[in-house]
């Protein structure tokens, strides 16, 4: 095939740019955001916990929910403290039967395999949780307050990680610096808002329906799922950028 009809964005090109400038930008942005988060995380977690307490207090008697401090790194974090609630034996057995049934039935589905696999993953988590509460409910080692503390600490780790991973991905792209910086700020802001909303929902479910769903909430819908929107934000930006630059020779260099 003649190279005259090969699109510029398809082959034989590499992005121009300095490796040292990339490294400098990566270190500067990552360190700056990490330092800011490590300085302000007591204030951020206090706002999160106060919002969560305000929302949840309307559903429960006065004094049931409170905001307490716990040490983390060299400062304190603020978390919501609420009573522990274990499921009844009947609820545990019902969850065990349903989750076990899903694990047996879902692999037989021919269509929507990826969705079926994800629900098998969810059912597996819930099956082990229900199995534990069916036979050893009184020995469950985590309270709702400990779950709350672990969630907040995980969120802080995600906030530090977001600028690092997005900087590594974005600084290589042939685009102005300011839009990249704004994209990282947007991702962090979204993480703050989404993390607070999810925090409220998690605590409501754990307090209203018991600790039986604690593992499912954290491992299936907790901070680990934040990678989904991080990748989504990057993918949307990079696809739009590629579309706008696909015919531009100025930002590309032929590889031969």
KOLSEPA-674480 format. One record per residue: residue in one letter; residue number from 1; x, y, z of N, C-alpha, C in turn. Coordinates in Angstrom, 2 decimals, always signed. Example, Ala and Ser with C-alpha at 12.3 -4.5 7.8 and 13.67 -1.06 7.14 Angstrom:
<sites>
SITE  drenmi  marro      npx      npy      npz     capx     capy     capz      cpx      cpy      cpz
SITE       A      1   +13.19    -5.69    +7.80   +12.30    -4.50    +7.80   +13.20    -3.30    +7.80
SITE       S      2   +12.85    -2.25    +7.08   +13.67    -1.06    +7.14   +12.90    +0.03    +7.87
</sites>
This chain:
<sites>
SITE  drenmi  marro      npx      npy      npz     capx     capy     capz      cpx      cpy      cpz
SITE       X      1    +0.85    -1.20    +0.00    +0.00    +0.00    +0.00    +0.88    +1.24    +0.00
SITE       X      2    +0.52    +2.19    -0.80    +1.29    +3.43    -0.88    +1.16    +4.23    +0.41
SITE       X      3    +2.29    +4.75    +0.85    +2.27    +5.55    +2.08    +1.51    +6.85    +1.91
SITE       X      4    +1.29    +7.25    +0.68    +0.57    +8.50    +0.43    -0.87    +8.43    +0.92
SITE       X      5    -1.41    +7.22    +1.03    -2.80    +7.11    +1.48    -2.93    +6.51    +2.87
SITE       X      6    -1.83    +6.42    +3.61    -1.89    +6.00    +5.01    -2.09    +7.24    +5.86
SITE       X      7    -3.11    +7.23    +6.70    -3.41    +8.40    +7.51    -2.26    +8.68    +8.48
SITE       X      8    -2.07    +9.97    +8.76    -0.97   +10.36    +9.64    -1.08    +9.73   +11.03
SITE       X      9    -2.30    +9.51   +11.52    -2.46    +9.03   +12.88    -2.44    +7.51   +12.97
SITE       X     10    -2.09    +6.81   +11.86    -2.18    +5.36   +11.85    -0.83    +4.67   +12.06
SITE       X     11    +0.26    +5.16   +11.47    +1.48    +4.38   +11.52    +2.73    +5.23   +11.31
SITE       X     12    +3.89    +4.64   +11.63    +5.21    +5.20   +11.38    +5.46    +6.53   +12.07
SITE       X     13    +4.82    +6.75   +13.21    +5.04    +8.02   +13.88    +5.31    +7.83   +15.35
SITE       X     14    +5.95    +8.79   +15.95    +6.11    +8.80   +17.39    +5.93   +10.23   +17.88
SITE       X     15    +5.49   +10.35   +19.12    +5.24   +11.68   +19.69    +6.55   +12.36   +20.01
SITE       X     16    +6.63   +13.62   +19.67    +7.83   +14.40   +20.00    +7.76   +14.82   +21.46
SITE       X     17    +8.89   +15.19   +22.01    +8.91   +15.66   +23.38   +10.18   +15.22   +24.10
SITE       X     18   +10.51   +15.88   +25.18   +11.71   +15.61   +25.95   +11.40   +14.66   +27.10
SITE       X     19   +12.21   +13.63   +27.24   +12.05   +12.70   +28.36   +12.32   +13.37   +29.68
SITE       X     20   +13.30   +14.27   +29.71   +13.60   +14.99   +30.95   +12.47   +15.92   +31.35
SITE       X     21   +11.83   +16.55   +30.36   +10.70   +17.43   +30.66    +9.51   +16.62   +31.18
SITE       X     22    +9.32   +15.44   +30.61    +8.26   +14.55   +31.11    +8.53   +14.17   +32.56
SITE       X     23    +9.76   +13.79   +32.86   +10.11   +13.39   +34.22    +9.95   +14.54   +35.20
SITE       X     24   +10.37   +15.73   +34.77   +10.23   +16.91   +35.63    +8.76   +17.22   +35.90
SITE       X     25    +7.94   +17.18   +34.87    +6.51   +17.45   +35.02    +5.84   +16.40   +35.92
SITE       X     26    +6.21   +15.15   +35.72    +5.65   +14.07   +36.53    +5.96   +14.25   +38.01
SITE       X     27    +7.22   +14.49   +38.31    +7.63   +14.65   +39.71    +7.01   +15.89   +40.32
SITE       X     28    +7.01   +17.00   +39.57    +6.48   +18.26   +40.11    +5.00   +18.15   +40.42
SITE       X     29    +4.22   +17.67   +39.47    +2.77   +17.59   +39.67    +2.42   +16.57   +40.74
SITE       X     30    +3.03   +15.40   +40.68    +2.72   +14.35   +41.65    +3.07   +14.79   +43.07
SITE       X     31    +4.26   +15.39   +43.23    +4.68   +15.83   +44.55    +3.80   +16.96   +45.07
SITE       X     32    +3.45   +17.89   +44.18    +2.65   +19.04   +44.60    +1.27   +18.60   +45.09
SITE       X     33    +0.62   +17.74   +44.31    -0.71   +17.27   +44.71    -0.63   +16.40   +45.95
SITE       X     34    +0.37   +15.53   +46.02    +0.51   +14.67   +47.20    +0.74   +15.50   +48.45
SITE       X     35    +1.58   +16.52   +48.34    +1.85   +17.38   +49.50    +0.58   +18.11   +49.93
SITE       X     36    -0.20   +18.59   +48.96    -1.44   +19.29   +49.29    -2.43   +18.36   +49.98
SITE       X     37    -2.55   +17.14   +49.49    -3.49   +16.18   +50.08    -3.04   +15.79   +51.49
SITE       X     38    -1.75   +15.56   +51.66    -1.23   +15.19   +52.97    -1.36   +16.33   +53.98
SITE       X     39    -1.40   +17.55   +53.48    -1.56   +18.70   +54.37    -3.03   +18.93   +54.73
SITE       X     40    -3.92   +18.73   +53.74    -5.33   +19.08   +53.93    -6.24   +17.89   +54.26
SITE       X     41    -5.71   +16.66   +54.32    -6.63   +15.53   +54.51    -7.40   +15.56   +55.83
SITE       X     42    -6.88   +16.16   +56.92    -7.75   +16.26   +58.11    -9.00   +17.11   +57.83
SITE       X     43    -8.82   +18.22   +57.14    -9.96   +19.09   +56.82   -10.93   +18.39   +55.86
SITE       X     44   -10.39   +17.70   +54.84   -11.25   +17.03   +53.86   -12.06   +15.93   +54.52
SITE       X     45   -11.39   +15.10   +55.34   -12.11   +14.01   +55.99   -13.12   +14.52   +57.03
SITE       X     46   -12.81   +15.66   +57.64   -13.78   +16.26   +58.57   -15.03   +16.69   +57.82
SITE       X     47   -14.86   +17.33   +56.66   -16.02   +17.75   +55.86   -16.83   +16.53   +55.41
SITE       X     48   -16.14   +15.49   +54.95   -16.82   +14.27   +54.52   -17.65   +13.67   +55.65
SITE       X     49   -17.03   +13.56   +56.81   -17.70   +12.92   +57.94   -18.86   +13.75   +58.47
SITE       X     50   -18.69   +15.07   +58.48   -19.77   +15.93   +58.95   -20.97   +15.87   +58.00
SITE       X     51   -20.69   +15.84   +56.70   -21.78   +15.71   +55.72   -22.48   +14.37   +55.90
SITE       X     52   -21.69   +13.29   +56.06   -22.28   +11.97   +56.25   -23.11   +11.91   +57.52
SITE       X     53   -22.60   +12.49   +58.59   -23.36   +12.49   +59.85   -24.66   +13.27   +59.71
SITE       X     54   -24.61   +14.42   +59.04   -25.81   +15.24   +58.86   -26.88   +14.49   +58.09
SITE       X     55   -26.47   +13.79   +57.04   -27.43   +13.04   +56.22   -27.99   +11.85   +56.99
SITE       X     56   -27.12   +11.09   +57.66   -27.54    +9.86   +58.33   -28.29   +10.11   +59.62
SITE       X     57   -28.02   +11.23   +60.29   -28.66   +11.51   +61.58   -30.17   +11.65   +61.46
SITE       X     58   -30.65   +12.01   +60.29   -32.10   +12.17   +60.11   -32.82   +10.83   +60.10
SITE       X     59   -32.07    +9.72   +59.97   -32.69    +8.39   +59.91   -32.61    +7.63   +61.24
SITE       X     60   -31.82    +8.15   +62.19   -31.58    +7.40   +63.41   -31.75    +8.29   +64.64
SITE       X     61   -31.95    +7.70   +65.81   -32.13    +8.49   +67.04   -30.90    +9.34   +67.34
SITE       X     62   -31.12   +10.41   +68.05   -30.04   +11.33   +68.41   -28.97   +10.60   +69.23
SITE       X     63   -27.73   +10.85   +68.93   -26.63   +10.24   +69.65   -26.17    +8.91   +69.10
SITE       X     64   -26.89    +8.36   +68.13   -26.50    +7.07   +67.55   -25.24    +7.20   +66.71
SITE       X     65   -25.14    +8.30   +65.98   -24.02    +8.52   +65.06   -23.21    +9.72   +65.53
SITE       X     66   -21.90    +9.59   +65.49   -21.03   +10.68   +65.90   -19.79   +10.71   +65.00
SITE       X     67   -19.06   +11.81   +65.06   -17.81   +11.97   +64.32   -16.67   +11.95   +65.33
SITE       X     68   -15.70   +11.06   +65.11   -14.57   +10.93   +66.02   -13.27   +11.10   +65.25
SITE       X     69   -12.18   +11.27   +66.00   -10.85   +11.41   +65.39   -10.03   +10.14   +65.59
SITE       X     70    -9.25    +9.81   +64.58    -8.30    +8.69   +64.66    -6.98    +9.14   +64.05
SITE       X     71    -5.90    +8.65   +64.60    -4.59    +9.03   +64.09    -4.30    +8.32   +62.77
SITE       X     72    -3.68    +9.04   +61.85    -3.28    +8.47   +60.57    -2.09    +9.24   +60.06
SITE       X     73    -0.98    +8.54   +59.82    +0.29    +9.17   +59.47    +0.68   +10.13   +60.59
SITE       X     74    +0.90   +11.42   +60.29    +1.31   +12.35   +61.34    +0.20   +13.31   +61.75
SITE       X     75    -1.02   +13.07   +61.24    -2.16   +13.91   +61.63    -3.34   +13.02   +61.97
SITE       X     76    -4.46   +13.64   +62.28    -5.67   +12.89   +62.59    -6.65   +12.95   +61.43
SITE       X     77    -7.42   +11.89   +61.28    -8.52   +11.87   +60.34    -9.83   +11.88   +61.11
SITE       X     78   -10.89   +12.28   +60.46   -12.22   +12.29   +61.07   -13.07   +11.22   +60.39
SITE       X     79   -13.73   +10.41   +61.21   -14.55    +9.33   +60.68   -15.90    +9.32   +61.40
SITE       X     80   -16.87    +8.69   +60.76   -18.19    +8.53   +61.37   -18.19    +7.25   +62.19
SITE       X     81   -18.62    +7.37   +63.44   -18.73    +6.22   +64.32   -20.21    +5.86   +64.48
SITE       X     82   -20.53    +4.58   +64.31   -21.91    +4.13   +64.45   -21.92    +2.71   +65.00
SITE       X     83   -23.01    +2.29   +65.60   -23.07    +0.97   +66.25   -22.95    -0.17   +65.25
SITE       X     84   -22.43    -1.28   +65.75   -22.30    -2.49   +64.95   -23.61    -3.26   +64.95
SITE       X     85   -23.96    -3.84   +63.80   -25.19    -4.63   +63.69   -24.90    -5.91   +62.92
SITE       X     86   -24.99    -7.05   +63.59   -24.79    -8.33   +62.93   -26.12    -8.89   +62.41
SITE       X     87   -26.08    -9.65   +61.33   -27.33   -10.19   +60.77   -27.85   -11.36   +61.61
SITE       X     88   -29.12   -11.63   +61.49   -29.71   -12.80   +62.14   -29.28   -14.06   +61.39
SITE       X     89   -29.44   -15.19   +62.04   -29.08   -16.46   +61.40   -29.91   -16.70   +60.14
SITE       X     90   -31.18   -16.32   +60.19   -32.07   -16.52   +59.03   -31.59   -15.69   +57.84
SITE       X     91   -31.26   -14.44   +58.06   -30.79   -13.58   +56.98   -29.49   -14.12   +56.39
SITE       X     92   -28.60   -14.61   +57.24   -27.33   -15.17   +56.76   -27.56   -16.40   +55.89
SITE       X     93   -28.47   -17.28   +56.32   -28.76   -18.49   +55.56   -29.40   -18.15   +54.21
SITE       X     94   -30.32   -17.19   +54.21   -30.97   -16.78   +52.96   -29.94   -16.23   +51.98
SITE       X     95   -29.04   -15.39   +52.46   -27.99   -14.84   +51.61   -27.06   -15.94   +51.11
SITE       X     96   -26.78   -16.92   +51.95   -25.93   -18.03   +51.55   -26.57   -18.85   +50.43
SITE       X     97   -27.86   -19.10   +50.55   -28.57   -19.88   +49.54   -28.63   -19.12   +48.22
SITE       X     98   -28.99   -17.84   +48.28   -29.12   -17.05   +47.05   -27.77   -16.90   +46.33
SITE       X     99   -26.73   -16.55   +47.08   -25.41   -16.36   +46.46   -24.87   -17.67   +45.90
SITE       X    100   -25.06   -18.77   +46.60   -24.62   -20.08   +46.11   -25.38   -20.45   +44.84
SITE       X    101   -26.68   -20.16   +44.83   -27.48   -20.44   +43.64   -27.03   -19.65   +42.43
SITE       X    102   -26.66   -18.39   +42.66   -26.17   -17.57   +41.55   -24.86   -18.10   +41.00
SITE       X    103   -23.99   -18.57   +41.88   -22.71   -19.11   +41.43   -22.92   -20.36   +40.57
SITE       X    104   -23.96   -21.13   +40.87   -24.25   -22.34   +40.10   -24.93   -22.01   +38.77
SITE       X    105   -25.84   -21.04   +38.79   -26.67   -20.75   +37.62   -25.97   -19.86   +36.61
SITE       X    106   -25.29   -18.84   +37.07   -24.73   -17.83   +36.16   -23.73   -18.39   +35.14
SITE       X    107   -22.86   -19.36   +35.49   -21.94   -19.89   +34.46   -22.64   -20.56   +33.29
SITE       X    108   -23.91   -20.91   +33.44   -24.64   -21.58   +32.37   -25.24   -20.59   +31.37
SITE       X    109   -25.16   -19.31   +31.68   -25.71   -18.31   +30.77   -24.79   -18.15   +29.57
SITE       X    110   -25.37   -18.21   +28.38   -24.58   -18.14   +27.16   -24.31   -16.71   +26.71
SITE       X    111   -25.28   -15.82   +26.93   -25.13   -14.44   +26.53   -24.63   -13.59   +27.71
SITE       X    112   -24.09   -12.44   +27.35   -23.64   -11.46   +28.36   -22.66   -12.11   +29.35
SITE       X    113   -21.66   -12.79   +28.82   -20.71   -13.52   +29.65   -19.96   -12.61   +30.62
SITE       X    114   -19.56   -11.43   +30.14   -18.79   -10.54   +31.00   -19.61   -10.07   +32.20
SITE       X    115   -20.88    -9.77   +31.95   -21.77    -9.37   +33.05   -21.97   -10.53   +34.02
SITE       X    116   -22.12   -11.74   +33.46   -22.30   -12.92   +34.30   -21.07   -13.16   +35.18
SITE       X    117   -19.88   -12.98   +34.61   -18.65   -13.17   +35.38   -18.58   -12.18   +36.54
SITE       X    118   -18.96   -10.93   +36.26   -18.93    -9.92   +37.33   -19.89   -10.27   +38.46
SITE       X    119   -21.07   -10.75   +38.11   -22.04   -11.11   +39.15   -21.62   -12.38   +39.89
SITE       X    120   -20.88   -13.26   +39.22   -20.32   -14.42   +39.92   -19.31   -13.95   +40.96
SITE       X    121   -18.52   -12.96   +40.58   -17.56   -12.36   +41.52   -18.29   -11.78   +42.74
SITE       X    122   -19.35   -11.03   +42.51   -20.13   -10.45   +43.62   -20.75   -11.55   +44.48
SITE       X    123   -21.32   -12.55   +43.82   -21.97   -13.64   +44.56   -20.96   -14.43   +45.39
SITE       X    124   -19.74   -14.57   +44.89   -18.71   -15.30   +45.63   -18.35   -14.57   +46.92
SITE       X    125   -18.18   -13.25   +46.81   -17.88   -12.46   +48.01   -19.01   -12.62   +49.04
SITE       X    126   -20.25   -12.48   +48.57   -21.38   -12.55   +49.48   -21.56   -13.96   +50.06
SITE       X    127   -21.24   -14.98   +49.29   -21.37   -16.35   +49.77   -20.42   -16.60   +50.95
SITE       X    128   -19.16   -16.18   +50.81   -18.20   -16.38   +51.90   -18.57   -15.55   +53.13
SITE       X    129   -19.07   -14.35   +52.89   -19.51   -13.51   +54.00   -20.69   -14.16   +54.73
SITE       X    130   -21.68   -14.64   +53.97   -22.84   -15.29   +54.58   -22.45   -16.58   +55.28
SITE       X    131   -21.50   -17.29   +54.72   -21.02   -18.53   +55.33   -20.39   -18.25   +56.69
SITE       X    132   -19.61   -17.19   +56.76   -18.98   -16.83   +58.03   -20.03   -16.45   +59.07
SITE       X    133   -20.98   -15.60   +58.68   -21.98   -15.14   +59.64   -22.95   -16.25   +60.03
SITE       X    134   -23.11   -17.25   +59.18   -24.00   -18.36   +59.52   -23.44   -19.18   +60.67
SITE       X    135   -22.11   -19.36   +60.69   -21.51   -20.25   +61.69   -20.71   -19.52   +62.77
SITE       X    136   -20.27   -18.28   +62.50   -19.42   -17.59   +63.48   -19.75   -16.11   +63.56
SITE       X    137   -21.00   -15.78   +63.63   -21.42   -14.39   +63.61   -20.79   -13.57   +64.74
SITE       X    138   -20.70   -14.16   +65.92   -20.20   -13.42   +67.08   -18.70   -13.15   +67.01
SITE       X    139   -17.99   -13.84   +66.10   -16.54   -13.70   +66.01   -16.11   -12.75   +64.89
SITE       X    140   -17.06   -12.09   +64.26   -16.70   -11.15   +63.19   -15.86   -10.03   +63.78
SITE       X    141   -14.65    -9.80   +63.25   -13.69    -8.92   +63.94   -13.85    -7.43   +63.69
SITE       X    142   -14.70    -7.03   +62.72   -14.75    -5.62   +62.34   -16.07    -4.99   +62.73
SITE       X    143   -15.97    -3.81   +63.28   -17.17    -3.02   +63.60   -17.45    -2.05   +62.47
SITE       X    144   -18.61    -1.42   +62.52   -18.94    -0.42   +61.51   -17.99    +0.77   +61.59
SITE       X    145   -17.56    +1.11   +62.79   -16.61    +2.21   +62.95   -15.25    +1.88   +62.34
SITE       X    146   -14.80    +0.63   +62.50   -13.54    +0.22   +61.89   -13.64    +0.21   +60.37
SITE       X    147   -14.79    -0.20   +59.85   -15.01    -0.13   +58.41   -14.95    +1.32   +57.94
SITE       X    148   -15.56    +2.21   +58.69   -15.55    +3.64   +58.37   -14.13    +4.18   +58.34
SITE       X    149   -13.32    +3.78   +59.31   -11.93    +4.23   +59.37   -11.13    +3.70   +58.18
SITE       X    150   -11.30    +2.43   +57.87   -10.57    +1.83   +56.76   -10.97    +2.46   +55.43
SITE       X    151   -12.24    +2.80   +55.29   -12.70    +3.44   +54.06   -12.03    +4.80   +53.88
SITE       X    152   -12.01    +5.60   +54.92   -11.41    +6.94   +54.83    -9.92    +6.85   +54.51
SITE       X    153    -9.23    +5.92   +55.15    -7.80    +5.76   +54.87    -7.56    +5.31   +53.43
SITE       X    154    -8.42    +4.46   +52.94    -8.30    +4.01   +51.54    -8.54    +5.16   +50.58
SITE       X    155    -9.49    +6.02   +50.90    -9.78    +7.17   +50.06    -8.58    +8.11   +49.99
SITE       X    156    -7.92    +8.33   +51.11    -6.74    +9.20   +51.11    -5.66    +8.62   +50.21
SITE       X    157    -5.48    +7.31   +50.25    -4.50    +6.66   +49.38    -4.86    +6.85   +47.91
SITE       X    158    -6.14    +6.74   +47.58    -6.59    +6.94   +46.21    -6.34    +8.38   +45.78
SITE       X    159    -6.59    +9.34   +46.65    -6.38   +10.75   +46.31    -4.91   +11.03   +45.99
SITE       X    160    -4.00   +10.38   +46.71    -2.58   +10.56   +46.43    -2.21    +9.86   +45.12
SITE       X    161    -2.85    +8.74   +44.84    -2.52    +7.95   +43.66    -3.02    +8.59   +42.36
SITE       X    162    -4.16    +9.26   +42.40    -4.76    +9.83   +41.19    -3.81   +10.78   +40.46
SITE       X    163    -3.22   +11.77   +41.12    -2.30   +12.67   +40.39    -1.10   +11.92   +39.81
SITE       X    164    -0.62   +10.90   +40.52    +0.55   +10.16   +40.04    +0.22    +9.41   +38.75
SITE       X    165    -0.86    +8.64   +38.76    -1.16    +7.80   +37.59    -1.62    +8.65   +36.41
SITE       X    166    -2.39    +9.71   +36.67    -2.83   +10.57   +35.57    -1.67   +11.40   +35.01
SITE       X    167    -0.75   +11.80   +35.86    +0.42   +12.55   +35.37    +1.26   +11.67   +34.45
SITE       X    168    +1.45   +10.42   +34.83    +2.22    +9.50   +33.99    +1.57    +9.33   +32.63
SITE       X    169    +0.23    +9.29   +32.61    -0.48    +9.08   +31.35    -0.61   +10.36   +30.53
SITE       X    170    -0.88   +11.48   +31.19    -1.20   +12.70   +30.47    +0.02   +13.47   +29.98
SITE       X    171    +1.11   +13.44   +30.74    +2.26   +14.25   +30.37    +2.91   +13.80   +29.08
SITE       X    172    +2.65   +12.58   +28.65    +3.18   +12.09   +27.38    +2.39   +12.59   +26.18
SITE       X    173    +1.18   +13.08   +26.42    +0.32   +13.47   +25.32    +0.71   +14.85   +24.79
SITE       X    174    +0.61   +15.04   +23.47    +0.96   +16.34   +22.86    -0.16   +17.35   +23.02
SITE       X    175    -0.27   +17.90   +24.21    -1.33   +18.86   +24.51    -0.79   +19.89   +25.49
SITE       X    176    -1.42   +21.06   +25.58    -0.96   +22.09   +26.52    -1.00   +21.61   +27.97
SITE       X    177    -0.19   +22.22   +28.79    -0.06   +21.81   +30.18    -1.34   +22.08   +30.98
SITE       X    178    -1.95   +23.25   +30.77    -3.09   +23.66   +31.58    -4.28   +22.69   +31.50
SITE       X    179    -4.68   +22.25   +30.30    -5.78   +21.27   +30.25    -5.47   +19.98   +31.01
SITE       X    180    -4.23   +19.54   +30.98    -3.85   +18.34   +31.73    -4.00   +18.57   +33.23
SITE       X    181    -3.54   +19.73   +33.68    -3.66   +20.07   +35.09    -5.12   +20.14   +35.51
SITE       X    182    -5.95   +20.76   +34.67    -7.38   +20.87   +34.98    -8.04   +19.50   +35.01
SITE       X    183    -7.58   +18.59   +34.16    -8.15   +17.24   +34.15    -7.83   +16.50   +35.46
SITE       X    184    -6.62   +16.67   +35.96    -6.26   +16.05   +37.23    -7.08   +16.65   +38.37
SITE       X    185    -7.27   +17.97   +38.35    -8.11   +18.62   +39.36    -9.55   +18.13   +39.28
SITE       X    186   -10.05   +17.95   +38.06   -11.41   +17.44   +37.89   -11.53   +16.02   +38.45
SITE       X    187   -10.53   +15.17   +38.16   -10.57   +13.80   +38.67   -10.55   +13.77   +40.19
SITE       X    188    -9.74   +14.62   +40.79    -9.69   +14.68   +42.26   -11.00   +15.20   +42.83
SITE       X    189   -11.56   +16.24   +42.22   -12.84   +16.78   +42.70   -13.95   +15.75   +42.60
SITE       X    190   -13.96   +15.04   +41.50   -14.95   +13.97   +41.33   -14.76   +12.89   +42.40
SITE       X    191   -13.50   +12.56   +42.69   -13.23   +11.56   +43.72   -13.71   +12.01   +45.09
SITE       X    192   -13.53   +13.29   +45.42   -14.01   +13.82   +46.70   -15.54   +13.68   +46.79
SITE       X    193   -16.25   +14.11   +45.74   -17.71   +14.10   +45.76   -18.26   +12.68   +45.73
SITE       X    194   -17.73   +11.87   +44.81   -18.19   +10.49   +44.70   -17.86    +9.70   +45.96
SITE       X    195   -16.66    +9.94   +46.51   -16.26    +9.24   +47.73   -17.15    +9.57   +48.90
SITE       X    196   -17.59   +10.83   +49.01   -18.49   +11.23   +50.09   -19.87   +10.59   +49.93
SITE       X    197   -20.40   +10.62   +48.73   -21.71   +10.01   +48.47   -21.66    +8.51   +48.74
SITE       X    198   -20.63    +7.84   +48.27   -20.49    +6.40   +48.49   -20.32    +6.09   +49.98
SITE       X    199   -19.61    +6.94   +50.70   -19.41    +6.79   +52.15   -20.76    +6.79   +52.87
SITE       X    200   -21.60    +7.73   +52.51   -22.93    +7.82   +53.13   -23.76    +6.56   +52.83
SITE       X    201   -23.76    +6.13   +51.58   -24.55    +4.95   +51.19   -24.04    +3.70   +51.90
SITE       X    202   -22.72    +3.54   +51.96   -22.15    +2.37   +52.62   -22.54    +2.31   +54.09
SITE       X    203   -22.37    +3.43   +54.78   -22.69    +3.44   +56.21   -24.17    +3.20   +56.45
SITE       X    204   -25.02    +3.73   +55.58   -26.46    +3.49   +55.72   -26.78    +2.01   +55.57
SITE       X    205   -26.20    +1.36   +54.57   -26.47    -0.06   +54.34   -25.96    -0.91   +55.50
SITE       X    206   -24.75    -0.62   +55.96   -24.17    -1.41   +57.05   -24.97    -1.25   +58.33
SITE       X    207   -25.39    -0.03   +58.62   -26.16    +0.19   +59.84   -27.59    -0.31   +59.72
SITE       X    208   -28.17    -0.19   +58.54   -29.58    -0.56   +58.36   -29.74    -2.07   +58.13
SITE       X    209   -28.81    -2.67   +57.39   -28.98    -4.08   +57.00   -27.94    -5.02   +57.59
SITE       X    210   -26.98    -4.52   +58.34   -25.99    -5.32   +59.07   -24.65    -5.41   +58.37
SITE       X    211   -23.69    -5.92   +59.11   -22.31    -6.06   +58.63   -22.14    -7.17   +57.61
SITE       X    212   -23.19    -7.92   +57.35   -23.13    -9.00   +56.36   -22.68    -8.49   +54.99
SITE       X    213   -23.00    -7.23   +54.68   -22.72    -6.69   +53.35   -21.44    -5.86   +53.32
SITE       X    214   -20.69    -5.88   +54.41   -19.49    -5.06   +54.51   -18.45    -5.44   +53.46
SITE       X    215   -18.15    -6.72   +53.35   -17.13    -7.17   +52.39   -17.56    -6.90   +50.96
SITE       X    216   -18.83    -7.16   +50.66   -19.34    -6.93   +49.30   -19.22    -5.46   +48.92
SITE       X    217   -19.59    -4.58   +49.82   -19.54    -3.15   +49.54   -18.11    -2.68   +49.29
SITE       X    218   -17.18    -3.14   +50.13   -15.82    -2.63   +50.01   -15.12    -3.18   +48.78
SITE       X    219   -15.17    -4.49   +48.57   -14.39    -5.09   +47.50   -15.04    -4.94   +46.12
SITE       X    220   -16.36    -4.84   +46.08   -17.04    -4.74   +44.78   -17.34    -3.30   +44.39
SITE       X    221   -17.59    -2.43   +45.38   -18.00    -1.06   +45.06   -17.17    -0.01   +45.80
SITE       X    222   -16.13    -0.45   +46.49   -15.32    +0.46   +47.30   -14.29    +1.22   +46.52
SITE       X    223   -13.26    +1.71   +47.21   -12.24    +2.54   +46.54   -11.56    +1.87   +45.37
SITE       X    224   -11.51    +0.53   +45.31   -10.86    -0.14   +44.19   -11.56    +0.16   +42.87
SITE       X    225   -12.86    +0.43   +42.92   -13.60    +0.70   +41.69   -13.32    +2.12   +41.17
SITE       X    226   -12.60    +2.92   +41.96   -12.24    +4.26   +41.50   -11.39    +4.21   +40.23
SITE       X    227   -10.71    +3.11   +40.01    -9.91    +2.98   +38.80   -10.79    +3.05   +37.55
SITE       X    228   -12.05    +2.70   +37.68   -12.96    +2.74   +36.52   -13.12    +4.17   +36.02
SITE       X    229   -13.42    +5.09   +36.93   -13.62    +6.47   +36.44   -12.29    +7.15   +36.14
SITE       X    230   -11.20    +6.73   +36.77    -9.89    +7.28   +36.42    -9.54    +6.93   +34.97
SITE       X    231    -9.72    +5.66   +34.62    -9.47    +5.22   +33.25   -10.47    +5.87   +32.30
SITE       X    232   -11.71    +6.01   +32.73   -12.73    +6.64   +31.88   -12.41    +8.09   +31.56
SITE       X    233   -11.98    +8.84   +32.56   -11.62   +10.25   +32.35   -10.43   +10.36   +31.39
SITE       X    234    -9.42    +9.53   +31.61    -8.26    +9.55   +30.73    -8.63    +9.14   +29.31
SITE       X    235    -9.44    +8.09   +29.17    -9.81    +7.59   +27.84   -10.61    +8.63   +27.06
SITE       X    236   -11.53    +9.30   +27.74   -12.32   +10.33   +27.06   -11.43   +11.46   +26.58
SITE       X    237   -10.52   +11.92   +27.44    -9.65   +13.04   +27.07    -8.70   +12.64   +25.93
SITE       X    238    -8.08   +11.47   +26.03    -7.12   +11.06   +25.01    -7.78   +10.80   +23.67
SITE       X    239    -9.01   +10.27   +23.69    -9.70   +10.02   +22.43   -10.08   +11.33   +21.75
SITE       X    240   -10.52   +12.31   +22.54   -10.84   +13.62   +21.97    -9.59   +14.31   +21.44
SITE       X    241    -8.49   +14.16   +22.16    -7.23   +14.76   +21.72    -6.74   +14.11   +20.44
SITE       X    242    -6.81   +12.79   +20.37    -6.38   +12.09   +19.16    -7.21   +12.49   +17.96
SITE       X    243    -8.49   +12.69   +18.17    -9.36   +13.09   +17.07    -8.99   +14.48   +16.57
SITE       X    244    -8.64   +15.36   +17.49    -8.32   +16.73   +17.08    -6.94   +16.84   +16.44
SITE       X    245    -6.03   +15.90   +16.74    -4.66   +15.99   +16.25    -4.33   +14.98   +15.15
SITE       X    246    -5.31   +14.21   +14.72    -5.00   +13.12   +13.80    -4.44   +13.60   +12.45
SITE       X    247    -4.76   +14.81   +12.06    -4.25   +15.32   +10.78    -3.14   +16.33   +10.94
SITE       X    248    -2.67   +16.49   +12.15    -1.64   +17.49   +12.40    -0.25   +16.86   +12.35
SITE       X    249    +0.58   +17.32   +11.41    +1.93   +16.79   +11.30    +2.89   +17.45   +12.30
SITE       X    250    +2.50   +18.60   +12.83    +3.42   +19.36   +13.67    +3.77   +18.64   +14.97
SITE       X    251    +2.83   +17.86   +15.52    +3.07   +17.24   +16.81    +3.62   +15.83   +16.69
SITE       X    252    +3.85   +15.38   +15.46    +4.35   +14.02   +15.25    +5.72   +14.06   +14.57
SITE       X    253    +6.44   +12.98   +14.71    +7.73   +12.84   +14.03    +7.79   +11.46   +13.41
SITE       X    254    +8.20   +11.40   +12.14    +8.31   +10.10   +11.48    +9.39    +9.26   +12.16
SITE       X    255    +9.15    +7.97   +12.29   +10.04    +7.09   +13.03   +11.15    +6.51   +12.16
SITE       X    256   +11.33    +6.99   +10.95   +12.41    +6.52   +10.11   +13.00    +7.69    +9.32
</sites>
